[in-house]
Amino acid sequence: MADLDSLVAAIRAGDSPEARSAIRALAELDDDRARGALADALGEAGPLTALAIQALARQGSKAQGVAAMAIRDPARQLGGAAVLGKLGDPASCALLRPLINAPDPLLRLTVAASLYRCGERNAELWSSWIRRENELAVFAFLAAVAGGGVTLTRGTLDHFAEQAANPDTAAEARAGAAWAVAQHDAARGTAIASTLLADPDVASALASVVRRRGGPLTALITDVPGDPTQDQIADSVGLPPTVR
């Protein structure tokens, strides 16, 4: 293995095969300087960030400090938020909450997944966010969270029902919204989901979601083709694979 100075230098030089190998090597070291170099790589675009996130996650609680510092740096917030979610420390919720209104949708969906993984279950926080979120990709993440054991305040299920019924909403978001309703109100969710089966794209998305996440809609989609491996949102949020 190359010495620590060489590995750090390779990462700081930017994305390259050598930098990627250096990140993998640093992931194996129990060293504060190595963790700092990995955290610095969270600000890089592309594969280096993804590798650095995984490398810091492997470090466990020892990476908490550098991830907390990264989330305070605008250039590294996305990567820092992702690492905090993988570490799952409830104390990280205080660092993540201020970012739920971030202008970047990718950051918001990462924060949604990480907050849930860190144990955030505040009904008002999630419900108000769900009702105001206009970006469908983020909304789909919030629907997964909502069906994963989060209590919702008045009116939030109505909002999900409206999105599920809206033909202009993406199939995956409609499916996720119907699933979220069913998790809280099985009869209402089943009635909503039944109407979605007439659209082949939405029906397939619904079957994929339900086969991955389980729940009251399982019997409804028995004969509907769907692939649970397509539901990457559930994996990102950390929902248990209840049905395969």
C-alpha positions in Angstrom: 0.0 0.0 0.0 1.2 3.5 -0.8 2.1 5.7 2.1 -0.6 8.0 3.6 0.9 11.2 2.0 0.8 9.7 -1.5 -2.8 8.5 -1.0 -3.9 12.0 0.2 -2.1 13.6 -2.7 -3.8 11.3 -5.2 -7.3 12.3 -3.9 -6.5 16.0 -3.9 -5.3 15.8 -7.5 -8.9 15.1 -8.6 -10.8 12.2 -10.1 -8.6 9.6 -11.7 -8.1 5.8 -11.3 -5.3 6.6 -8.8 -7.7 8.8 -6.8 -10.3 6.1 -6.7 -7.8 3.5 -5.6 -6.6 5.9 -2.9 -10.1 6.3 -1.5 -10.5 2.5 -1.3 -7.2 2.3 0.5 -7.9 5.1 2.9 -11.2 3.4 3.8 -9.2 0.6 5.4 -7.2 2.9 7.7 -8.1 3.9 11.2 -6.5 7.3 11.0 -7.9 10.8 11.5 -5.9 12.2 8.6 -7.3 9.5 6.3 -10.8 10.4 7.4 -10.1 14.1 6.8 -8.9 13.4 3.3 -12.0 11.3 2.6 -14.2 14.1 3.9 -12.4 16.6 1.6 -13.3 14.3 -1.3 -17.0 14.9 -0.5 -16.8 18.1 -2.4 -15.7 16.5 -5.6 -18.2 15.9 -8.4 -18.8 12.4 -9.7 -17.5 9.0 -8.7 -15.1 10.3 -6.0 -17.9 11.6 -3.9 -19.8 8.3 -4.0 -16.7 6.4 -3.1 -15.9 8.8 -0.3 -19.4 8.5 1.1 -19.1 4.7 1.2 -15.6 4.8 2.6 -16.6 7.1 5.5 -19.7 5.0 6.2 -17.4 2.0 6.7 -15.5 4.0 9.3 -18.6 4.1 11.5 -18.9 6.5 14.4 -15.3 7.6 14.0 -16.4 9.4 10.8 -19.2 11.4 12.6 -17.0 14.4 13.3 -15.6 14.9 9.8 -19.1 14.4 8.3 -20.6 17.0 10.7 -17.9 19.4 9.6 -18.6 18.6 5.9 -22.3 19.4 6.2 -21.4 22.9 7.4 -19.4 23.5 4.1 -21.7 24.4 1.2 -19.4 22.6 -1.2 -19.6 19.4 0.8 -23.1 19.5 2.2 -24.6 16.8 -0.1 -21.9 14.3 0.7 -21.8 15.2 4.4 -25.6 14.7 4.6 -25.3 11.3 2.9 -22.6 10.1 5.3 -24.6 11.3 8.3 -27.6 9.3 7.1 -25.5 6.1 6.6 -24.1 6.5 10.1 -27.6 7.0 11.5 -26.8 8.9 14.7 -29.9 10.6 16.1 -27.7 13.6 17.1 -27.3 14.3 13.4 -30.9 15.4 13.1 -30.0 18.8 14.5 -27.5 19.3 11.6 -29.8 18.0 8.9 -33.1 19.8 9.8 -31.9 23.3 8.7 -31.4 21.9 5.2 -34.9 20.7 4.5 -35.6 24.0 2.6 -32.3 23.9 0.6 -32.8 25.2 -2.9 -31.1 22.1 -4.4 -33.6 19.2 -4.9 -30.9 16.6 -4.8 -29.7 17.9 -1.4 -33.3 17.9 -0.1 -34.0 14.3 -1.0 -30.6 13.3 0.5 -31.6 15.1 3.7 -35.0 13.5 3.7 -33.4 10.0 3.5 -30.7 10.8 6.1 -33.2 12.4 8.5 -35.3 9.3 8.4 -32.3 7.0 8.8 -31.2 9.1 11.8 -34.6 8.6 13.5 -36.4 11.8 12.8 -40.1 11.1 13.3 -41.6 14.6 14.1 -45.0 14.6 12.6 -45.2 18.3 11.9 -41.8 18.5 10.3 -42.6 15.7 7.8 -46.2 16.7 7.2 -45.5 20.3 6.4 -42.6 19.4 4.2 -44.8 16.9 2.3 -47.5 19.5 1.7 -45.2 22.2 0.3 -42.7 20.0 -1.7 -43.1 20.8 -5.4 -40.2 18.7 -6.7 -41.6 15.2 -7.6 -38.3 13.4 -7.0 -38.2 14.8 -3.5 -41.9 14.1 -3.0 -41.4 10.5 -3.9 -38.7 10.2 -1.1 -41.1 11.9 1.3 -43.9 9.4 0.4 -41.5 6.5 1.3 -40.8 8.2 4.6 -44.4 8.8 5.3 -45.3 5.2 4.9 -42.4 4.0 7.0 -43.8 4.7 10.4 -44.1 8.4 10.5 -47.2 10.0 12.0 -48.9 12.5 9.7 -50.9 15.6 10.7 -54.3 16.4 9.4 -54.6 17.0 5.6 -51.4 15.2 4.6 -53.2 12.1 3.5 -55.5 14.2 1.4 -52.4 15.7 -0.3 -51.1 12.3 -1.1 -54.5 11.2 -2.5 -54.5 14.3 -4.7 -51.1 13.5 -6.1 -51.9 9.8 -6.6 -55.0 10.8 -8.7 -53.2 13.5 -10.7 -52.4 12.1 -14.2 -49.7 14.7 -14.7 -47.8 13.3 -11.7 -45.0 10.8 -12.6 -45.9 7.2 -12.3 -43.4 6.5 -9.5 -44.7 9.4 -7.4 -48.3 8.4 -7.9 -47.5 4.8 -6.8 -45.6 6.0 -3.8 -48.4 8.4 -2.8 -51.0 5.6 -3.0 -48.7 3.3 -0.9 -48.2 6.0 1.7 -52.0 6.5 2.1 -52.5 2.7 2.4 -49.9 2.5 5.2 -52.1 4.9 7.2 -55.6 4.0 6.0 -55.7 0.6 4.3 -59.3 1.0 2.9 -58.7 4.4 1.5 -55.3 3.4 0.0 -56.7 0.3 -1.6 -59.5 2.3 -3.2 -57.0 4.8 -4.6 -54.6 2.1 -5.8 -57.4 0.2 -7.5 -58.0 3.2 -9.8 -54.3 3.3 -10.7 -54.2 -0.2 -12.1 -55.9 1.0 -15.3 -52.7 2.8 -16.3 -50.0 0.2 -17.2 -47.1 2.4 -16.2 -48.5 3.4 -12.9 -49.7 -0.2 -12.2 -46.1 -1.5 -12.8 -44.6 1.2 -10.6 -47.2 0.4 -7.9 -46.4 -3.3 -8.1 -42.7 -2.6 -7.8 -43.2 -0.4 -4.8 -45.5 -2.8 -3.0 -43.3 -5.9 -3.7 -40.3 -4.1 -2.2 -42.1 -2.4 0.7 -45.0 -4.7 1.6 -48.1 -3.4 3.3 -51.9 -3.6 2.8 -51.7 -3.4 -1.0 -49.9 -6.7 -1.4 -53.0 -8.7 -2.4 -54.0 -6.0 -4.9 -50.9 -6.3 -7.0 -50.5 -10.1 -7.0 -51.1 -10.5 -10.7 -49.5 -7.2 -11.8 -46.0 -7.3 -13.2 -43.5 -5.4 -11.1 -39.8 -5.5 -10.1 -39.0 -4.7 -6.5 -35.3 -4.0 -7.4 -36.6 -0.9 -9.3 -37.6 0.7 -6.0 -34.3 2.3 -5.3 -36.0 5.0 -3.1 -36.9 2.4 -0.5 -33.3 1.3 -0.3 -32.0 4.9 -0.1 -34.4 5.7 2.7 -33.6 2.5 4.5 -37.1 0.8 4.5 -36.8 -2.8 5.5 -37.2 -5.3 2.6 -40.5 -6.7 3.9 -41.6 -8.4 0.7 -39.4 -9.8 -2.0 
